[in-house]
Amino acid sequence: MKKIIITGVTGQDGSNMVRYLLNNTEHIIYGTVRRLSVTNHENIKDIKDERFKLINLDITDQQSIINNVKSIMPDYIINFAAQSFVGESWNTPIQTFTTNTLSVMYFLESIKEYCPTCRFYSAGSSEEFGDVEYVPQDIKHPCRPRSPYGASKCSARHLVKVYRESYNLFAIHCILFNHEGIRRGKEFVTRKITSNIARIKKEIDNGEKVTPFELGNIYAKRDWSDSEDFVEAVWLMLNMKEPREYVLSSNETHTVKEFVELSCQSAGLKYQWFETINELDTKLIVNGEVIMKISKKFYRPAEVDLLYGDSTETRQILNWKPKVSFKDLVYKMVMNDIKLLDNYNPNDNNLYNIENTL
Ligand code: G4F
């Protein structure tokens, strides 16, 4: 039985990784949370297993990492915690670097000093490719970030390489293209779309007034996969003989506009686009009513226009491939958001015991 520290367990990927490991291994999992006066355990509230323990660990505090690494002596550290919202990284560039880059250095230093056989996973991002030079993008594509977030992930990647090569650590950095699912935060475009389409579907079905929602650049292209598929691949790479860099992607690209269209189709809404030469005029119409408008507010200072991954090599090395298609992913998210509206309970409160709370 091994000991695994997973950061970011209240987020999408961390919570999916916990589920995957509880279902497929015998290991003990230490999920890290930051000490907050209000907890947000929505994504893990249904996990009831003695092998899953929550611990206080602040990834921006080196001492907090040292204390936990020394006392647990983990076999694996899977670092999913991040300031993961690209749009926010222009407002909080320093916090983005502290959370996404310095924390990686703290973990690598702690592993080197106290636990050198521990295997470390660093979550990279296709935002590292940024202003892309070619399609589809594979591991050889250069770092050309367009946001403080992208730059923070490039720096983390370089640090992982340096520590791997200098100290012979089993440290891997995997570049993840966009990955979504039912536990995705609503600030990301996919869940923003599916939760609004679900709400609008209910409003229409109930004969209520429809309140439109707003989006930014719907012509941006992304390579979207299911987070639940990716966590399986991450576990496989952590158990390979040698550490290296990887790319995970669906090997397809779609516009945000296509995601909106598939969401409407999944909810059974018949839509029409209103478009002029000015993309800010674009509107989405259902039953003669506007359900979505464009707002400049959601445009970014610098956009990554096209992400389209090539994970052929990773698939061969790991003998892995994703199970969920783009269409099935959208359908699953829309259906989940419709179901959540049916089952909404404002008094739903789930609290965990935290192991190392004083
Ligand atoms: O959903 P997004 O915010 O994701 P983004 O920026 O691609 O980043 C995600 O994927 C990365 C991997 O490539 C991760 F590293 C990162 O942590 C995160 O998970 O935006 C997707 C696209 C962008 O082009 C954005 O400009 O959607 C466009 N968009 C259009 N309207 C919008 C909106 N994005 C958001 N969040 N909200 C909008 O209203």
Residues whose N, C-alpha, C, O or C-beta is under 5 A from the ligand:
A	BS01	G4F	S84 F85 V86 S125 S126 E127 L176 F177 N178 E187 F188 V189 T190 E214 L215 G216 N217 I218 A220 V256 F298 V304
